[in-house]
Amino acid sequence: MDARAWLTLIVFMLLYLWLIFSRHHRAKAVWACVGALFVVPFLLGQASILAPRDLFVLEKGGSWGSINWNVMGVFAGTMIVADAFIYSRVPTLCADLLIDRSPTVGWAILSVCALAGGISAFVDNTATVLIVAPIAIALARRLKVSAAPFVIGICICANLEGAATLIGDPPSMLLASHFKLNFNDFFWLHGRPGIFFAIQAGAVAGLTVLWLMFRRYRQPVVQVEPEKVRSWFPPIVLALMVAGLACASLVDPHFRWFGAFNCLTAGAVTLAWLFLRDRQTAGRLLKALDLSTLLFLAGIFMMVHALNKTGVVQTAASHLASLMGRNVLGAFVLVVGCSMVLSAFIDNIPYVAAMLPVVSSLGHTMGIPEESMLLPFGLLVGTCLGGNITPIGASANVVGYGLLHKVEPGSVSFLGFVKIGLPFTLAAVSAGALFLWVAWMWL
């Protein structure tokens, strides 16, 4: 690698160290690194690695600069619709109805965990935990038992299903951006089952582990008063937004603009409705929008563009290919296993963003068919499910862990979380990876 490549790699590693050891100022850190890649080469008398034109200039592939603005629009619009969906109280009503129809407390909590997973396929994982966890805590208090295993189960199920759809989690959006996938490609791609079904295989295995843990709670369910729905309008908009994404390939087969248009339109309609209904709540929703993650995601796009531009990605892929030779199974196990272990301690967004071009180049170097998504899907399964091992592996876990310490101080330790998260993760990752191998290598 030349000096520009080494500079890019050093700056990226410094950013990564910051993200590992600090949960604060992530957006500021990534944009400081973007600025460094513009300023430092200039001061050394060389051409800048990144420049303002990289933000917007139309490239040959048809994308506007290094940042995928279509993905950014999908993320922004989905945030607004998801927050309004929470405001409607429909998710809480669904949880209450599931509890009332469960024969025992164990089955009730398992059902709520499954519901949390279903919600998180369309709503941010952290928001899902904030919606569902209080229900489990209230039920645990009625039974005079610890809420820790229930809340942990909700956290890890929410993290698991976030990778199932395009709008469930930022890593899924990064995958769609890199490979130009639309909403339907997560379900069926090139005549083979998509990652959605691999995640469901992992969900079945993971829920089985939780059932073995929760089956000792055989007390009868305490009846709860079903939540009153504020409005059915947000769920209807959410459903229409998802339907629009499902039809996006007919209008925008290369995933360039329609996803953003669809989601931002749904967000604008929802926001206008909320302003007419409850202006104070609409104001709070706008103030609470996660702009920091939006800026962080944009900065990550720029950093990955720099890694590609300077040849760092190609060098890393070549070294991995020389190490693995033609052993596709070995490469697949390495990608899934390393991703699972690393994501237990580091943020999955920069990791996925950096590794997607690496595994794509690795597959090409090893002679894996270009249309095969074995390694990229394996990367997402290992990363998004691996974050369930520890309470710091995912934002939803951090929120759930903090919530438990507020309501039940000392009820769960780091190792106490791992005792539930590790067996769940091993079962889910193994089942998901096995499904991918069968679907993409044997079928």
C-alpha positions in Angstrom: 0.0 0.0 0.0 1.1 3.6 -0.7 1.3 6.4 1.9 -2.3 7.5 1.2 -3.6 4.0 1.9 -1.6 3.8 5.1 -2.9 7.2 6.2 -6.5 6.1 5.5 -6.0 2.9 7.4 -4.4 4.6 10.4 -7.2 7.2 10.6 -9.9 4.5 10.3 -8.2 2.4 13.1 -8.1 5.5 15.3 -11.8 6.0 14.7 -12.4 2.4 15.5 -10.6 2.6 18.8 -12.7 5.6 19.7 -15.9 3.7 18.9 -14.8 0.7 20.9 -13.9 2.6 24.1 -16.4 5.5 23.9 -20.2 5.5 23.4 -20.3 9.3 23.1 -19.8 11.7 20.2 -19.7 9.0 17.5 -20.9 11.3 14.8 -18.4 14.0 15.7 -15.6 11.5 15.7 -16.3 10.0 12.3 -16.7 13.5 10.7 -13.4 14.6 12.4 -11.7 11.6 10.6 -13.4 12.5 7.3 -12.0 16.0 7.8 -8.5 14.6 8.5 -8.5 12.7 5.2 -9.2 16.0 3.5 -6.8 18.2 5.4 -3.7 16.0 6.2 -2.8 15.1 2.6 -3.3 18.7 1.6 -0.9 19.9 4.3 1.6 17.3 3.1 1.4 18.6 -0.5 -0.6 15.7 -1.9 -4.1 15.4 -3.3 -6.8 15.1 -0.6 -8.2 11.6 -0.1 -11.7 12.9 0.4 -13.1 16.1 -0.9 -16.5 17.9 -0.7 -17.3 16.6 -4.2 -17.4 13.1 -2.8 -20.7 14.0 -1.1 -22.8 14.8 -4.1 -21.1 14.4 -7.5 -22.9 11.9 -9.7 -20.8 8.8 -10.3 -20.8 6.4 -13.2 -22.9 3.9 -11.3 -25.7 6.4 -10.9 -25.2 7.0 -7.2 -24.9 10.5 -5.9 -21.4 10.6 -4.3 -20.0 8.2 -1.7 -23.0 8.6 0.6 -26.0 6.5 -0.4 -28.7 9.2 -0.1 -31.4 6.7 -0.9 -30.5 4.7 2.3 -30.3 8.0 4.3 -33.8 8.8 3.2 -35.1 5.4 4.1 -33.6 5.7 7.5 -34.9 9.2 8.2 -38.4 8.4 7.0 -38.6 5.1 8.9 -37.6 6.9 12.1 -40.5 9.2 12.0 -43.1 6.5 11.1 -41.7 4.2 13.8 -41.9 6.9 16.4 -45.6 7.6 15.5 -46.2 3.8 15.5 -45.0 3.8 19.1 -47.2 6.8 19.9 -50.3 4.9 18.6 -49.8 2.3 21.4 -50.7 -0.5 19.0 -47.5 -2.5 19.9 -48.4 -2.3 23.6 -52.0 -3.5 22.8 -50.5 -6.5 20.9 -48.3 -7.4 23.8 -51.2 -7.1 26.3 -53.4 -9.4 24.1 -50.6 -12.0 23.8 -50.2 -12.0 27.6 -53.9 -12.5 28.2 -54.0 -15.5 25.8 -51.0 -17.3 27.2 -51.5 -20.3 29.6 -48.5 -19.6 31.8 -46.1 -16.7 32.6 -43.3 -18.5 30.8 -45.3 -18.7 27.6 -46.5 -15.1 28.0 -42.9 -13.8 28.2 -41.8 -16.0 25.3 -44.7 -14.6 23.2 -43.7 -11.0 24.2 -40.1 -11.8 23.2 -41.3 -13.0 19.8 -43.5 -9.9 19.4 -40.4 -7.7 20.2 -38.6 -9.5 17.4 -41.5 -8.9 15.0 -41.7 -5.2 15.8 -38.0 -4.7 15.5 -38.1 -6.0 11.9 -39.7 -2.6 11.1 -38.9 -0.4 14.1 -35.5 0.6 15.6 -34.3 -2.1 18.1 -33.8 0.3 20.9 -37.3 1.8 20.5 -38.7 -1.8 20.5 -37.0 -2.5 23.9 -38.4 0.8 25.3 -41.9 -0.3 24.1 -42.0 -3.9 25.3 -39.6 -4.0 28.3 -41.9 -2.1 30.7 -44.7 -4.7 30.1 -42.4 -7.5 31.1 -41.2 -5.6 34.2 -44.7 -4.9 35.3 -45.6 -8.6 34.9 -42.5 -9.7 36.9 -43.4 -7.3 39.7 -46.9 -8.8 39.9 -45.4 -12.2 40.3 -42.6 -11.0 42.6 -39.8 -12.5 40.5 -36.8 -10.8 38.8 -37.5 -9.1 35.5 -33.9 -9.6 34.4 -34.3 -12.7 32.3 -37.5 -11.3 30.7 -35.9 -8.0 29.7 -32.8 -9.7 28.4 -34.9 -12.0 26.3 -36.7 -9.0 24.8 -33.4 -7.3 24.0 -31.8 -10.2 22.2 -34.9 -11.0 20.2 -35.2 -7.4 19.1 -31.5 -7.4 18.0 -32.0 -10.7 16.1 -34.9 -9.7 13.9 -33.4 -6.2 13.1 -31.4 -7.8 10.3 -34.4 -9.5 8.7 -35.6 -6.7 6.5 -34.2 -3.7 4.8 -35.6 -1.2 7.2 -35.0 -3.1 10.5 -31.4 -2.0 11.3 -28.7 0.2 9.8 -26.5 -2.8 8.9 -29.3 -4.1 6.7 -29.4 -0.7 4.9 -25.7 -0.8 4.4 -26.0 -4.3 2.8 -28.8 -3.0 0.5 -26.7 0.0 -0.4 -23.5 -2.0 -1.3 -25.2 -4.6 -3.3 -28.2 -2.5 -4.7 -30.7 -4.7 -3.0 -34.4 -3.8 -2.7 -36.9 -4.7 0.0 -37.9 -7.9 -1.7 -34.4 -9.1 -2.1 -34.2 -9.7 1.6 -36.8 -12.4 1.1 -35.9 -13.9 -2.2 -32.8 -13.3 -4.3 -31.5 -14.9 -7.5 -34.0 -17.8 -7.1 -32.8 -18.5 -3.5 -34.2 -17.7 0.0 -32.9 -14.4 1.3 -31.5 -13.4 4.7 -35.0 -13.0 6.1 -35.4 -16.8 6.3 -31.9 -17.3 7.7 -32.8 -14.9 10.5 -36.1 -16.8 11.1 -34.1 -20.1 11.3 -32.0 -18.4 14.0 -35.1 -17.1 15.7 -36.6 -20.6 16.0 -33.3 -21.9 17.5 -33.0 -18.8 19.8 -36.6 -19.0 21.1 -36.1 -22.7 21.8 -33.2 -21.7 24.1 -35.4 -19.1 25.8 -38.2 -21.6 26.2 -35.9 -23.9 28.0 -35.0 -21.0 30.4 -38.5 -19.7 30.9 -40.4 -23.0 31.2 -39.9 -23.0 35.0 -42.3 -20.0 35.2 -45.5 -22.0 35.3 -47.6 -19.5 37.3 -50.9 -18.6 35.8 -50.9 -15.3 33.9 -52.1 -12.2 35.7 -54.8 -10.6 33.6 -53.9 -7.1 32.4 -56.2 -4.4 31.1 -55.5 -4.1 27.3 -54.0 -0.8 26.3 -56.3 1.7 24.6 -55.1 2.6 21.1 -54.7 6.3 20.4 -55.0 5.9 16.6 -54.8 3.4 13.9 -53.4 5.9 11.4 -49.6 5.3 12.1 -49.9 1.5 11.7 -51.7 2.0 8.4 -49.0 4.4 7.2 -46.3 1.9 8.3 -48.1 -0.9 6.3 -48.4 1.3 3.2 -44.7 2.3 3.5 -43.7 -1.4 3.6 -46.0 -2.1 0.7 -44.3 0.7 -1.2 -40.9 -0.7 -0.5 -42.0 -4.1 -1.6 -43.1 -2.6 -5.0 -40.0 -0.4 -5.3 -38.2 -2.8 -7.7 -40.9 -2.1 -10.3 -40.1 1.6 -10.3 -36.4 1.7 -9.2 -34.7 -1.7 -9.8 -31.3 -0.4 -8.9 -32.3 1.0 -5.5 -31.3 4.6 -6.2 -34.2 6.9 -5.2 -37.6 5.4 -4.7 -36.9 3.9 -1.3 -36.1 7.4 0.1 -39.0 9.0 -1.7 -41.4 6.4 -0.3 -40.2 6.5 3.3 -39.8 10.3 3.4 -43.3 10.8 2.0 -44.7 8.4 4.6 -42.7 10.3 7.3 -44.0 13.7 6.1 -47.6 12.5 6.0 -47.3 11.0 9.5 -45.7 14.2 10.8 -48.4 16.4 9.3 -51.1 14.2 10.8 -49.4 14.3 14.2 -49.1 18.1 14.1 -52.8 18.4 13.4 -53.7 15.9 16.2 -51.2 16.7 18.9 -48.7 19.6 18.2 -46.9 19.2 21.5 -46.2 15.5 20.9 -45.2 16.2 17.3 -42.7 18.8 18.6 -41.2 16.3 21.0 -40.9 13.7 18.3 -39.0 16.1 16.1 -36.6 17.0 18.9 -36.1 13.3 19.7 -35.2 12.3 16.2 -31.9 10.4 16.1 -30.0 12.8 13.9 -26.7 11.7 15.5 -27.0 8.2 14.1 -28.0 9.7 10.7 -24.9 11.8 10.6 -22.8 8.9 11.9 -24.1 6.7 9.1 -23.3 9.4 6.5 -19.8 9.7 7.9 -19.3 5.9 7.8 -20.2 5.9 4.1 -17.4 8.5 3.5 -14.8 6.5 5.4 -15.6 3.3 3.6 -15.4 5.3 0.3 -11.9 6.3 1.4 -10.9 2.7 2.2 -12.1 1.6 -1.3 -10.5 4.6 -3.1 -7.0 4.1 -1.6 -7.0 0.3 -2.2 -7.1 -0.8 1.5 -10.2 -3.0 0.9 -8.7 -4.8 -2.0 -5.4 -5.4 -0.1 -7.3 -6.9 2.9 -9.4 -9.1 0.6 -6.3 -10.3 -1.3 -4.5 -11.3 2.0 -7.6 -13.2 3.2 -8.0 -15.0 -0.1 -4.3 -16.1 0.0 -4.9 -17.3 3.5 -8.1 -19.3 2.6 -7.2 -20.5 -0.9 -10.3 -22.0 -2.4 -11.8 -23.2 0.8 -15.2 -21.5 0.6 -16.5 -23.3 3.8 -13.4 -22.1 5.7 -14.0 -18.5 4.5 -17.7 -18.6 5.4 -17.0 -20.0 8.9 -14.2 -17.4 9.4 -16.5 -14.5 8.4 -19.4 -15.7 10.5 -17.3 -16.6 13.5 -15.1 -13.6 13.6 -18.1 -11.3 13.1 -20.0 -13.0 16.0 -17.1 -12.6 18.4 -16.1 -9.0 17.5 -19.7 -7.7 17.4 -20.1 -8.8 21.1 -17.8 -5.8 22.0 -17.8 -3.3 19.1 -20.4 -1.3 17.2 -21.8 -3.3 14.3 -22.4 -0.3 11.9 -18.7 0.6 11.2 -17.8 -3.1 11.3 -20.4 -4.0 8.6 -19.6 -1.0 6.6 -15.9 -1.8 6.5 -16.3 -5.5 5.9 -19.0 -5.5 3.2 -16.5 -4.5 0.4 -13.9 -6.9 1.9 -16.2 -9.9 1.8 -17.4 -8.9 -1.7 -13.9 -8.7 -3.0 -12.9 -11.9 -1.2 -15.7 -13.8 -2.9 -14.7 -12.5 -6.3 -11.0 -13.4 -5.6 -12.0 -16.9 -4.5 -14.1 -17.5 -7.6 -17.4 -17.6 -5.8 -20.2 -16.7 -8.3 -20.8 -12.9 -8.4 -24.5 -13.4 -7.7 -23.8 -15.5 -4.5 -24.6 -13.7 -1.3 -23.2 -16.4 0.9 -20.4 -14.3 2.5 -22.3 -11.0 2.8 -25.3 -12.7 4.3 -23.0 -14.6 6.6 -21.4 -11.4 7.7 -24.8 -9.9 8.7 -25.9 -13.0 10.5 -22.7 -13.2 12.5 -22.6 -9.5 13.3 -26.2 -8.7 14.1 -26.8 -11.8 16.1 -23.3 -11.8 17.7 -24.1 -8.5 19.5 -26.5 -10.5 21.7 -23.6 -12.1 23.7 -22.9 -9.1 26.0 -24.8 -6.1 27.3 -22.5 -3.8 25.4 -22.8 -5.5 22.0 -25.8 -3.6 20.8 -27.6 -0.3 21.7 -30.8 -2.2 22.6 -28.8 -4.3 25.1 -27.3 -1.2 26.6 -30.7 0.4 27.0 -32.2 -2.8 28.5 -29.3 -3.3 30.8 -29.6 0.3 32.1 -33.3 0.0 32.5 -32.8 -3.1 34.7 -30.3 -1.3 36.9 -32.9 1.5 37.4 -35.8 -0.7 38.4 -33.9 -3.6 40.0 -30.4 -2.4 41.0 -28.0 -5.3 41.1 -30.4 -7.8 39.5 -28.1 -8.6 36.6 -24.4 -8.5 36.2 -22.3 -8.6 33.0 -21.8 -12.3 33.3 -25.5 -12.7 34.2 -26.4 -11.2 30.8 -23.8 -13.5 29.1 -25.4 -16.6 30.6 -28.5 -15.9 28.7 -27.1 -14.1 25.6 -24.3 -16.6 24.8 -26.4 -19.8 24.5 -29.1 -17.8 22.6 -26.5 -16.4 20.2 -24.7 -19.7 19.6 -27.9 -21.4 18.7 -29.2 -18.6 16.6 -26.0 -18.0 14.7 -25.5 -21.7 14.1 -29.0 -22.2 12.7 -28.9 -19.1 10.6 -25.4 -19.9 9.2 -26.4 -23.5 8.4 -29.5 -22.3 6.6 -27.4 -19.9 4.5 -24.9 -22.7 3.6 -27.7 -25.1 2.5 -29.6 -22.4 0.6 -26.6 -20.9 -1.2 -24.3 -23.8 -1.7 -26.5 -26.9 -1.9 -29.8 -25.8 -3.5 
